[in-house]
Structure formats: structure tokens, C-alpha cells
């Protein structure tokens, strides 16, 4: 059996914000994002080019906002927002000067822009659900740099919370007066006196 060695060389050219590594310019966005997720590389000592929050929190049913801002003026042609998924990524929305704001049909009414620009971009997710939890990427396609990427992760709270139910316990017998357990409140006592009101 012959074993061959494969050497892959990456030219780290792009600066990435929010725990994301630098990536090479000749790769398609999907390959870049896969590499970022698989290897989780972080280049130390690189100047941060994108300001973004690493974590955004929102309660179920609320609105979550994401913002990415270039800290240096770049010749950006397009800004794209993506959700990172285990099987790849999904485009939420994009903005170009020529075509304006475009929201993926699957997210119409759910995702929108609060600031659509080529140096700064902000989106929101309405009516947050547990499925919205995860990481999101803003990708500035700049010339000649290529992809400049910022990453923000959404943490959703208020999910799978146990529901509290109050139970009233009444003991009624013909030989003794009405008895309630000591933890019952006035509503329970009243409903025990009139059991058909519950």
C-alpha cells in the first residue's frame, strides 16, 4: 500500500473579527466558512478590521439585532449576512449599491436591515425562536482584499422553561368540614367551597 503525503498551503490574507480566523482569497465563501468552523483557527497579532459583538442575547419572542462595522475604509462591493449551520451556511440577506437590500425569500418578514451600507451593516431577526440560536456571519466582499468576515453568536433564553402549574387540593367529606392543604391560597380555598367554579 502506497501512502502519499498531501500538503495544503494557505495564504492568510484576510482579517476576521469575533473569534474567526483569517482565510484565503481563492476559496468560495462556503469553503471558507467550513474551514473556519472545522479548524477554529485564530490568528494572533492581527489588526481587527471589523467591530462586532461576539454574543447577542434575546428572549424567545423578542427581536435580536446584529451589527458589523469596518474600522478602516475599504472598497466593499457587497455585504452578505449568513447563518452558520452544521451542514454549511445559509444566506439571510445581502446588500449592494447596485441591487440594494435583498432578503432571502425563506426569511422575508423574519429578517431585515436596520442599516444597509458597505462600511457598516445591521440586521434584525424578529420573533426569535430556539431555532435562531447559533452563529451569524457578516461578510464584506472588498476589492482587492476579498472576504472580510465578522462573527456574532446568538444565545436565546427563555427556552424550554418548565411551566409552573398550581394545583388545589381539597378534601370534602360528609363527616368533617372542608379541609385544604396549608399551601393552598385563597383562590384554591374558594374553589374548594364551590367546586363547579374551577
Phi, psi and omega in degrees: 000130182261128178252125178251151181259138178242123178248126178247127180247128177250137173262109181280111188238337188253145180262137185232143181254161172071051176073011180259146181275171174285153183225163183273155190276343185272000183264146174292158183305319183297319179293321178299311182295323177297315178300317181299318182287318184290311185271333179055038183287146176224119180275123179273150175083000180274145179288132179286128180257340184235130175263126178205158175276136180290324182224135173239137177243146178207149177275154175306131179092344180273183177254138177246137180243142179233141180220139173228135182224127175288134180270350175230144179293127179230158177274084184269134179261327184206146172241129181234137175252131182228152171257131180276124180240159179302327182267007181146223177217160181232129180285126177269309186199161177212161179220133170224156177296320183291314186256352179075207182278131177230123176251132178307135183307324180296343184243009177302132181085342181258321183240142177205168178268138168256337176211114180248106179211172181266349177251340179212138182216138179224138175231168175227156173240120180278155171044062184303137176237173178301326181294340180281345181297140180145194183254145181234147184237134168255130185238113177267116178270102187251151178248123010262002188297322185097220185279121171250122193238134172240150184227135176227138178250137179262126173251126182257129176244165184087013180265149177048035178283134178296140180270136180267126177241139179261132178244138177253132182243121180235141175240118180238128175222162182285339184263347181227159178291172180303133178236134174234156176287154185296338182276357181284141177266183185299325179299317181294319180298316180295321181288335176289324179291329177230084187296343181276356180274351183286000000 
